[in-house]
Amino acid sequence: AALGIEATELAPTDLIKAILAAPVDLLWNGGIGTVVKASFQTDADARDRASDAIRIDATDLRCRVVGEGGNLGFTHRARIEAAQRGVLIFADFIDNSGGVDSSDHEVNLKILLDLAVRRELMTVEERNQLLADVPEDVVQHVLYNSFLQAQILSQEVALSRGRMFAYEDLMDELAVAGIAGGADDALPTDDEMADRRRAGEGMVRPELAVLLAGAKRMLTEQLLDSDLPSDPAFDAEVADYFPPAVVDRVGELLGDHPLRRELIATLVANDVVNSMGPTFVCDLSRELGVDGATVVRCYRIARDVTRAEEHWQRVEDYEGDGQDAMAEVMDGIDALVGAVTRWYVNSNNQGDIGEAVAAARPVFDELAESMFSLRAEGWQAECEERRALMEARGVPADMAAAHAERPALYHGADIAAVVAKTGEPVAKVARAFFAVGEHLDLERLEQQVLALPGASSIHRWAQQAMLDDVLWARRTISAKALTESSGDADEAVDAYVNGHQGQQARLTVISRALTSESAADAAALALAIRHLRALAG
């Protein structure tokens, strides 16, 4: 009965096939042999003649989840076919990555401790005892890395329908770099991607796993070709990698580890891709014409000024009801980090990471604390609706409130820049910033830009360029209004707008026309933004 078959006697090979096709929650493959192929593949495609007699097709699977503890238990095309039929499956290099990670920890740990022995900072006996004391720390580190990989892949699956162009761009980059794109990777062709877009379909976990691994490898190589691994801002990566007891004992040798650069490049690449997904760096690099190291530096600033790690950790630690809603909270945190990263890339920030964080984090902290009181009643009412909805879906009250207000923090870096330029208090600058948006109905304009059809990467980049122009105008008007007036924030904005009535009148005419149309096109929105820039001077 457990195998879901009627036969009472089976040949050994048929019994193995029945076990592989059993109606179970989890099919765990921990042995040797490629035992599942895609239905359209031949046994020869599996390249494992020894398992021909026991192999089944992916269409025969009746399990809900597959775990691949062994290597090559499935052909990659079998994984993809199973995933497309609703089976939760990643890939062997994802499921058993903990073994590789553990080996890497062991090697790097022994290199460091052997260096300590050679420099007579400890004896061989002390080295051996220290090794015996730290396995639990290594295990926890490895398990968390594995968790993060699975988590980001699950996030990507949920969002992949809206990222198909980004995946195509990444596949192009990986193919040019010779990292992925071969027959064994079984990535979809251009025509297949177009078919999926038309059908509203995304990519499945095994495909995304290839992109995740490729993105990490490509970014690691880019970082090694840069000076980022030599930046003191990333020294903490090495210290966090090793168990605390080891750092306490021989921490002064971390800078002398012979694989220090490689460690930092690998750890930083893992952090960025596990946090933001496989397309994040590639997308910003291609659009804005910067290298991977620049994106990573700006990501690090964005992550730290928004305190994203603290917020991510709270979501990860949550074990109550409302997991679907909590996934949206996680996506919201990621979106904020992405928007702020983009701002720092656009600002051509090449300075010290620590100084940039120290300058902007207090601004973000104050905004997060007082955002609700800084906004108009209409926004407050919408925010309350979002908060109540998330709370009703199981999100804790404080997290629901933070999630509802988080989109307004996209403006945090702009507000920090105006604070630095004018010397005005954060609350006054923020109120001026939002008053400009309210006077000129800029949030509606931004929503109209976002509603434009994104038929290609170029169209997406054009949308972002429009939004960048809107943000530049809002920032510029806010700074000028506060500089030219001694009144409060609303009075300063009123005075500025009233002092530029000609430009405001032209913008108002265009805005009304956009409101009356059923759908604003790119040309009309570009005209509106041109007049907005004129108003900003």
N, C-alpha and C positions, 0 to 999 in steps of 0.2 A: 504493500500500500504506500509506503514512504517513497517509492520510486515512481509511483503513478503509472504502473503498467499492469497488465492482466496475466502475463506469462508467469508460470511457476518454476520453470527451468530455463536457464540461459547459458550459452557458451561464455567462457570467461571474457572474450572480447566484447560480446554483446552486453554483458553485465556492466562492464566499464562504460560503454556508451550510455546505458540506462542511467548510471549514476551521474554522468556528465549532464544528461538531459532531465534530471529529476526536478520536480516542482518544489523548489526550496527557496528560502530567503537568501542564503549565501552559498555560492559555489567558490570554494577556496582551492586554488591551484598552488600547491607547494612542491610539486615534483618536477621531473624532467620530461620533456617532450612537448611538441606542438600539437595539442589535442583538439583544437577548435579552429576551423577555417571559415571564410565567408562562403555563402551558398554558391556564389558564382566562381569560386576558385577550385582548382583541381588539387588533388593530394600532392602533386609535384610542386605546386606553389607554396606548400607548407615547408618544404625542404627538410623533411624529417621522415624518412622512409620507415623508420622503426615504429612510428606511431600511426602508420596508415590504417591498420586494422581497427584501431579504437577511436579514430577521429570522428567528430560530428561537425555539423554545420552550425553557424551562429543562429540560424533560424530554428534550430531544434532546441535551443536553450529555453528552459522554463524557470530559471532562477530570477530573482529580483536584483541581486547584487553579485558582482564578481570581484574577488580579491586575488591578485596575482603575486603570491609570495615567491614563486619560481620565475625564471626567465623564459620568454618565448612560449608560454602556454597557449597563447592565441596568436594567430597572424594579426597584423595590425588592421587589415581590412575586416577581419572577423570582429575585432573590437568595435570598429565603426558601425558595422551592420547591426551588431547587438545593441549598441547605444541608440541607434536610430529606431530600434524596435522597443525602446523603453527600459532596457537593462542599464543599471547604474554601474558603469565600468570606466576605469581610467586607463592605465597602461602599466606594464610590469615595472618600467623605470620610475613610475610615480609610487606604486604600491610598495615596492621593496627598496625605495630610496634610503630608508633608514639604515640599511646595512652598509651602503656606500658611505653615507654620512658618518656612521660610527667609525668606519675604517679611516676616513679622513681625519677625524678627531684623534684617533689613536696615533696616527703617523705624526701629526703636527704637535701633539702633546709630547711624544717621545723625542722629537727633534729638539723641542724647547728644554726638556729636562736633561737630555744628554749634553746640551750646551752648558747647562748649569753644573753638571758633573765635571766637564772638562775645565771649567773655570773655577773649580773647587769651591763652589757655593753650596754644594751638598755632596754627600757620599752616595755610592751606588745603592747602599741599603736604604738611605733616606729617599732616594729617587724611587725605589721599588715600593716603599711604603706609601709614598704620595700617590703613585699610580693606583695602588690598591684602595685608596681612600676616596677616589673621585668618580667611580663609574656611574653612580646615581645622578650626579650633575650632568655628565655627558649624555646619559639616557634622556633626561628631561629636555635638554637642549635639542637633541635629535628628534624626539617626538614632537616638539613644538614646531620645528622646521617642517616636518612631514604634515602636521596639521595645517600650517599656513599654505602649503602647496595645494592641498585638497580644498581648502576654503576658497582660495582665489579662483580655482578652476570651477567650482560650483557657482561662484558669483558670475564668472564669465559666461557660463551656460545660460544663466537667467537673462543676461544682457546682450547676448551675442547677436540677436536679430538686428539690433541697432548699430552694430560695429562691423558689419561685413566689409565695408570699404577699408576700414583700418586693418582688418585681418589680411586683406589682399595686399595692402602696402607692406605689411610685415613679411608676408610670404615672398614678395619681390625682394626685399632686403636680405632675407635669409638665403634665398636662392643665389643672389649675386655674391654673397659672402661664402657660399659653398657649405653652409651649415645645415640647411634642410631643403626639401623639395624633391628629393629623389623618389624613385618608385616605392621603396620600402616605407616612406613616410605617409604615402597614400593621401596626401593633401588634395582637396578639391581643385579642379581646373577652373580657369576663368569662366568657362561656360557653365560649369556646375555652380559656381558662386552666383552667377547671374540668375540661374534657375531658382536657387534658394531665396534670393532677394525677392524675386517675383512671387514666390510662394509664401513669403513671410517666415522662412525657416532660418535658423542660425546654424552654428557649428556644435558638434557634440564633444563630450569630454576627451575621448582619445585623440581627436584632431587638435583640440586646444592644448592637450598635454604636449604634443610635438611643438606647437608654437611657444608654449611656456619654456620648455627646455631650450629651444633655439634662441629665444629672446634673452635668456640668462647667459647663454654662452656668448652671444654676440655682444651684449653689454659688457661682460667681463673683459673681453678682448679690447673693446673700445676704452675701458677704464685703464687697462694696463698700458695702452698707448698714450695715455695722458699723464699729467702730473698729479691727478687726484689721489692716488695711493700714498703720495708723499705729504699730503695736506694734514697738518696736526688735528684738524677738525674730525678726522676719521680714525684717530688713534684708538678711540674708545671701542671701535669695532673689534679690534684684536683682544682687548681686555675682556670684553663681554663674551668672546668666543670660548675662552679658557675657563675652567672651573675656578671659583673664587679662591679656593685653598691654594691653587697653583699661582694665581696672580699675587696673592699675599706673600707667597714664599719666594718667587723669582720674577716678580713683576718688572723689575728693572731690566730684564733681558728681552722683554717683548719687542722692543725696537730693533733688536739684533737678530730676531728670528729670520733665518735665510729665506723663508717664503712669505715674509711680511707683506710685500706688495701684492703677491698673488692672493693671499688671504683677504686683504682688504678689498681688492677688486671683486673677488667671489662673494664675500659677505655683503658688500654694498649692492651688487647686482641682485642677489637673492632678496634683499630687503625691498628694493624698489619694485621688482617684478611680483613678488609675493604680496605686496601691499596694493599696487596700482594696476596690476595686470600686464600681460605680455605686450600689448600694443602701445602702452603709455609713452615710453621713451621714443620709440620709432615715430609715433604720430607727431609729437612735438618737434622732433629733430627735422623731419621732412617738411613740416609746415613752416617752421620759423627759421630754418637754415642754420641750426646749431648742432654741435656734436653731443654725443651721449653724456659726456662728463659735465657739460654745462647744464643739461636737464637734471642730472643727478644732484648737482650742487643746489640748484634752485628747488628741487624736490625736498632736499634736506631742510632748507630754510622753511619751506611751506609746512612740512610735517611738524617742525618744532614750534613755529609761531602759533599754529592752530592747536597745539597739544594733541595732535591726532593719535599718538600712541596711547595716551590715557583713554581716549574715547573708544578706540578700537578694542582695547583690553576690556573695557566694561561690556561691550557687546559680546566679545568672546566668552566672558565669564558668566553671562546670563544663561540660566538654564530653565527659566519658567515658560509660560505660554507665550504665544505671539511670535514664534520664530520667523514667520514670513515677514511680519512687520519689522522685526529686528534686522532682517536682511536689508530692508529699505533704509533703516538707520545707518547700517554699515555703508551702503551705497552713497548715502548723503555725506558721510564723512569723507569718503574717497573723492566725491565730486568737489568738495571744498578744497581738499589738498590739491587736486588737479587744477582748479581755477587759480589758486594762489601760486602754484608752481608756474603756471603760464604767465602770470603777472610778473614774477621775478625774471623769467626768461626775456619777456618783452622789455623790461627795464634795464636789460643788459647788466645785471648785477654780477660784477666780477670781484667784489670785495670779500672781506673776511666773513665766513659763514656765522661765526659766533657773534660778531658785531651786528650783523643784519638781524639775527634772531633777538638779540638784546634790545634792539631799537624797536622792533615791531611787536614782539610778544605782549608787552604791557598794553598796547593798543587793542590787540585782539582780546586780551583778557577783560579789559574794561567794556568793550563792545558786547562780549558774550554775557556779561553781567547785567548790562543796562539796555540792551537792544530794544526790548519791548517798549520802554518808556520814551525812546527816541523817535519812534515811528508814529505816523498819523493814525487816526481812529480806524480808517478803512483797512489799513494793513494789519492793525491789531486784531480786528474782527476776523480776518482771514487766517491769521496766525492761530487764533484761539480755536477755530474750526479744525485746522490741521492737527493741533495738539490734542484736542478731544478725540479725534478720529484715531490717532495713534494709540492713545491711552486706552480707548475702547477695544483695540486689537491686542492689548496685552503688554504694551510698552510701559515701563515704569514712568511715573509722572514727570520726574525731572529730565529723563532722557527724551520723553515725548516733547516737552517744551523746548529743549535744546534742538531737537530735530526740526521742529516747526520754524524756529528762528534762524537755523543755520544758513539758509540761502542768502540772508542779508549779510552774512560775514564774508561773502565773496568780495565785498567792497572794502574789507578790512585793510588790505595793503594800500589801496588808494587813499583811504582815510589816514593811515599812518604817514604816507608821503606828504599829505597836506598839513598834518600836525607838525612834521619836521620842517616844512617850508614856512609856515606862518607862526609857529610857536603858540598857537591857540590850544586850549584844552581839548581833549579827545571828544568829550560830549558835545562841545560847540561845533567842532568840525564835522562830526557825524551828523548832527542835526542839520547843518547847512547842506551836507552831501545829500541827505534824503529829501530836504526841502527842494533842492534843484530838481530831483526826480519827480516830486509831486507837482511842482509848478509846470514842468514841461512834459509830464506824462511819459517819462522815459521808460518805465517798466513795461508799459504797454508796447512801446516801440521795440524794446528788447524781445518781448514775446513774439511780436510779428516777425522779427528777424529769425528767431528760432523756429518759427512755423514754416519757413521757406523749405521747399523740397530739396533734399540733399541727394542729388543724382550721382554724385561722384565725390572723390576726395577734394577736388578743386572747389566744388560747391560748398563743402563743409568748411574749407579754409576761408572762403569768401564770407560765409556767415560769421566766422570768428573775427575776421578783420573788421566787419561792420560793428560787431559788439565791442571790439577794442576801441573803435572810434567813439562810440557812445560813452564808454567809460572814461576815455581821455577828456571828452568834452565836459562830463560831469565833474571830473577832478579839477579841470582848469577853471570852470565857472566857480566852483566852491572856493578855490584858493583866491581867485580875484575878488570875489564878493567879500570874503573875510578881510582881505588886505585893504580894500577900498572903503570899508564901513566900520564904525566903532560900535554899531548896535548889536543886538543879539543875532543869532544865526538866521532866523526867519526874516528879520528886518534887513539883514545884509543881502540875502538872496533877492528879496523884493526890490531893494534899491538897484541891484545890478540888472535884474530883468527889466525894470522900468526904465533904466538908463540906456537900454538897447532895444527900444520899442520896434524899430524898423526890422531888425533881424528876428525878433520874437514874432512879429506879425506874419512874416513870411513862413516861419516854422509852423505857426498856428494854422495857416491856410493849408499847408501840406498835411499836417496831422489830422485835420478835419476830413480832408479828402480820403486819407487812409482809413479813417474810421467808417466812412460811408461805403467803402468798397467791400465786397464780400471776401476778397482775399488780396492783400497787398503784395505786389510783386517786387522783385529785387531792384528794378530800376526806380520805382517809386520810393522804396525805403532808402536807397542810396541818395536820392534827392533830399529826403528829409534829413538824413544824417549830414549831408553837405551844409544845409542851413543851420543845423545844430552846431557844427564846427564853426560856422561863421559867427554865431552868437557867442561862442566861447572865445573868439578872437584868435 
